[in-house]
Amino acid sequence: MIKFFRKIRQKMLTENKFSKYLIYAIGEIILVVIGILIALSINNWNENSNQDKLELEALKNLREDFNFNLSELIRIDSVNTKNIKSCVQILNHTGKRYTEEFILEKHLNAAAASPDYSAKNGFLNDLISSGNLGLIKNSVLRNLLSSWLTELSELTLREEASQKTDFELIDFIIKNGSYLDVDEIVGFNNNLNLKLPKSGFEIDNNQMLKMPEFENRIENQIIFFNIATEKYKDCMNLNKEILQLLESEIKTKK
């Protein structure tokens, strides 16, 4: 094809048909430009196609992680709610409401056991650290994904504050009660390869119900559990919003 055009050009020059040659040369330039534009267009199409495939893969991986995160949030929030209920049960039997029939040991472990939420963020962290979060074209979704990490940081701070009060309550129980009696009642020994003996001391854990400090510590646990609950709800709402957008984007990419 190139040899063909070269022969035509040489023939025009030898015949001194300059004006026709000029028109021909312009046409040849136009054809070359069109060829370049077509090649660029094909290259851009291939690149966009590859980007779309990478984005779809990223969306699916994020969906998997956030489905796990939501189920784990629901589980942790349920544990936290049970902890609050155990604390309320204890408060219903402190001071003048004391009764010997109440089995405090059934509720002590839950009263001092703040849950610890662990999100699955490996793929999201990889996207951010590698600078590839831009693969996600939906700007609203990108912003929500960035907000997710901020929400988790705030949740971690609340959980750490709650766990600090756990240790304080545990320390109080160690000084004023018997954890061996607690472990026997809740069946902790069943999870061990060895059987712990009963306490060598005559200690009645229910006597702590008569102590104002114990009542105050249990009430304090409820406050911190509830603070964490509020953030669990915020994280669940954000997680659901992210999942909805992920599902929507995945459908449009298929």
Buried (B, 14 or more C-beta within 10 A) or exposed (E): EEEEBEEBBEEBEEEEEEEEBEEBEEEEEEEEEEEEEEEEEEEEEEEEEEEEEEBBEBBBBBBEBBBEBBEBBEEBBEBBBBBBBBBBBBBEBBEEEEEEEBBBBBBBBBBBBBBEBEBEBEBBEEBBEEEEBEBBBBEEBBEBBEEBEEBBEEBBEBBEEBBEBBEBBBEBBEEBBBBBBBBBBBEBEEEEEEEEEEBEEEBEBBEBBEBEEBBEBBBBBBEBBBBBBEBBEEBBEBBEBBBEBBEEBBEEBE
